Amino acid sequence: MNTTLLTALGLMLVLEGLMPLIAPKSWRETFKRMIALNDGQLRFVGLISLLGGLLLIFFSR
């Protein structure tokens, strides 16, 4: 695999692990609210996350 891709994956895992490490109660409550959303709402959240990530990548170059 490309080293840049592996670095990006590692950074994503680090960032994903910060919230449960620092504030597990808040993370759990947020996760419970996400589970309660219907499929369309979850897809919208996923779309916004994807677009936000793409914008960050685009502007970081």
C-alpha positions in Angstrom: 0.0 0.0 0.0 1.0 3.6 -0.5 2.7 5.0 2.6 0.6 8.2 2.3 -2.6 6.1 2.5 -1.3 4.2 5.5 -0.4 7.4 7.2 -3.8 8.8 6.5 -5.5 5.7 7.9 -3.3 5.8 11.0 -4.2 9.5 11.6 -7.9 8.7 11.1 -7.6 5.9 13.8 -5.8 8.3 16.2 -8.5 10.9 15.7 -11.3 8.4 16.1 -9.8 7.1 19.3 -9.4 10.6 20.9 -13.1 11.1 21.8 -13.6 7.8 23.6 -10.3 8.3 25.4 -11.0 11.9 26.5 -14.7 12.0 27.0 -16.2 8.4 27.0 -19.6 9.5 28.5 -20.1 12.2 25.8 -19.0 9.8 23.1 -21.4 7.1 24.2 -24.3 9.6 24.3 -23.5 10.9 20.8 -23.2 7.3 19.6 -26.6 6.5 21.1 -28.1 9.5 19.3 -26.6 8.4 16.0 -28.1 4.9 16.4 -31.5 6.5 16.8 -31.3 8.2 13.4 -33.1 6.7 10.4 -31.2 5.6 7.3 -31.7 8.8 5.4 -30.4 10.9 8.3 -27.4 8.7 8.7 -26.7 8.9 5.0 -26.8 12.7 5.2 -24.4 12.7 8.1 -22.1 10.4 6.1 -22.3 12.7 3.0 -21.5 15.8 5.1 -18.5 14.0 6.6 -17.3 12.8 3.2 -17.6 16.3 1.7 -15.9 17.9 4.7 -13.0 15.4 4.4 -12.7 16.0 0.6 -12.7 19.8 1.2 -9.9 19.4 3.8 -7.9 17.3 1.4 -8.5 19.8 -1.4 -7.5 22.9 0.6 -4.5 21.2 2.3 -2.7 20.8 -1.1 
